[in-house]
Amino acid sequence: MIRALGSRGNLQLAQADGRRFPGLLVQGDTLASLLEDLEEDAPESVALVTVRDWVLAYEEMMAAHGLGLPYRR
């Protein structure tokens, strides 16, 4: 089970059962926008590689559940 602990804008703090610390949920369109910004402003960064992996995982999980993306690819 995941408990919502709070939210601010497009971010939500949530804690999964069995986890010591909460995680930060980021809306998919916000994540895609961050990727676009990094591709333009920091094309050689480690952050870009990480966010690309997150976006890929997000898109794969959305597809696995038959859900459309909140942005165009």
N, C-alpha and C positions, 0 to 999 in steps of 0.2 A: 504494500500500500504506500502511496505517496501523499504526504500532507503538505498543503500549501501554507507557507508561513508568512508571506507578504508579497506585495508587488509594487513596482514602480515603473510606470510607462509600459514598454514592451518586455519587461523583465519580470520574472517571478522567482522567489526564493522557495524551494521545496525540499523536503527531506523524505527519503525512502526509508522504509523500515529496515533496521539492521545497519544503517549507515551512521557513522559518528557525526559527520558534518553534513549540512544541507548543500544542495547544488543550486546552480543558477540556470533557470530555463530562459531561453532566448527565442522569441518568435521567429519563424522561418523566414519571413520577408526581411526582418532585421538582420538575420544571419547572412542572407543573400546580398544585402546592401553592403555589409561589412566586407564580404568577399570582393565585390566590385571595387570598393575603395582601396583595398589592399592590392588588387591586381594593377590598379592605376598608379598608386602612390608608393608601393613597396614591393615591386615585382620579384625581388630576390630575397625576400624575408622569410624567416622561419615561421612567422605568424601566418603568412599567406599559405604555406604548406599545411599548417594545422587547420586553418579555417576551411581550406579546400576539402580536407578529410572530413571535417564536421558536416559540410554541405553535402558531400557525397553520401555520408551515413544517413543524414536527414532525408535525402531524396530516396534512398533505397528503402528506408523504413516506411516512408509515406507510400511508395509504390507497393510494398508488401501488404499494406492495408487497403489498397485501392483508393487512396486519397490523392487528390490533385494538389499541385503546388500553389502557394499563394504568390507566385512570381513567375515570370517567363524565363525560360532557359534557352 
